[in-house]
């Protein structure tokens, strides 16, 4: 079950995300992307503490299964940094832009 926790944090980047390119750039063993089944990309990164992230083409990034706000924040920041490193995200996000559940 991918969605067994509550959304702990989300951010709207106000930028379109190219989910096809992101799926290729991130570790394919940690990505679930079937656009005909789910209008988003599910990512379970290794550099965080077991959280699951869901990215949408509209620029939303959601964190599921985070134990604390700081863990959720770290997952968001780490994922955006990975996207920046792969030249798939320009600009910065601020912790002030993060909405917590």
C-alpha positions as CSV (number, residue, x, y, z in Angstrom):
1,X,0.0,0.0,0.0
2,X,1.7,3.2,-1.2
3,X,-0.7,5.6,0.6
4,X,-0.9,4.3,4.2
5,X,0.1,7.6,5.9
6,X,-1.2,11.1,6.1
7,X,0.1,13.9,4.0
8,X,2.5,15.7,6.3
9,X,3.7,18.5,4.0
10,X,3.2,19.9,0.5
11,X,4.5,22.6,-1.7
12,X,3.4,24.1,-4.9
13,X,6.4,25.1,-6.9
14,X,4.4,27.2,-9.4
15,X,6.4,25.5,-12.1
16,X,5.3,22.7,-14.4
17,X,7.2,19.4,-13.7
18,X,8.1,17.1,-16.6
19,X,7.2,13.8,-15.0
20,X,8.5,11.7,-17.9
21,X,12.0,13.3,-17.5
22,X,11.8,13.1,-13.7
23,X,10.9,9.4,-13.9
24,X,14.0,8.7,-16.0
25,X,16.4,10.9,-14.0
26,X,15.5,9.5,-10.6
27,X,16.3,5.9,-9.6
28,X,13.7,3.9,-11.6
29,X,13.6,1.3,-8.8
30,X,12.2,4.0,-6.5
31,X,9.7,5.6,-9.0
32,X,6.2,4.5,-9.9
33,X,4.9,6.4,-12.9
34,X,1.9,5.1,-14.8
35,X,0.1,8.3,-16.1
36,X,-2.8,6.3,-17.4
37,X,-3.4,5.0,-13.8
38,X,-2.3,7.9,-11.6
39,X,-1.9,11.5,-12.6
40,X,1.3,11.8,-10.6
41,X,4.7,10.3,-10.0
42,X,5.3,8.4,-6.8
43,X,8.9,8.5,-5.5
44,X,10.5,6.7,-2.6
45,X,14.0,8.2,-2.3
46,X,16.8,6.5,-0.4
47,X,18.2,9.7,1.1
48,X,15.3,10.2,3.4
49,X,13.7,8.2,6.2
50,X,11.1,6.1,4.4
51,X,8.8,8.9,3.2
52,X,7.0,8.7,0.0
53,X,6.7,11.8,-2.3
54,X,4.1,12.4,-5.0
55,X,4.8,14.9,-7.7
56,X,2.3,16.3,-10.1
57,X,2.8,18.0,-13.5
58,X,1.1,21.1,-12.1
59,X,4.1,21.5,-9.7
60,X,2.7,20.0,-6.5
61,X,5.1,17.9,-4.3
62,X,3.4,16.0,-1.5
63,X,5.2,14.1,1.3
64,X,3.5,11.1,2.8
65,X,4.5,9.0,5.9
66,X,6.8,11.6,7.5
67,X,7.1,11.3,11.2
68,X,7.8,15.0,11.9
69,X,7.6,18.3,10.2
70,X,11.4,18.5,10.0
71,X,11.5,15.1,8.4
72,X,8.9,16.1,5.8
73,X,10.8,19.4,5.2
74,X,14.0,17.5,4.6
75,X,12.3,15.1,2.2
76,X,11.0,18.0,0.1
77,X,14.3,19.9,0.1
78,X,16.3,16.8,-0.7
79,X,14.0,15.9,-3.6
80,X,14.1,19.4,-5.1
81,X,17.9,19.4,-4.8
82,X,17.9,16.1,-6.8
83,X,15.7,17.6,-9.4
84,X,18.0,20.7,-9.6
85,X,21.1,18.5,-9.9
86,X,19.4,16.7,-12.9
87,X,18.5,20.2,-14.4
88,X,14.8,19.4,-14.0
89,X,14.0,22.2,-11.6
90,X,15.2,25.8,-11.6
91,X,14.9,28.2,-8.8
92,X,14.6,27.7,-5.0
93,X,12.0,26.7,-2.6
94,X,11.7,28.3,0.8
95,X,10.6,26.5,4.0
96,X,8.1,29.3,4.3
97,X,6.4,27.9,1.1
98,X,5.8,24.5,2.7
99,X,2.3,23.7,4.0
100,X,2.1,21.3,6.8
101,X,-0.8,18.9,7.6
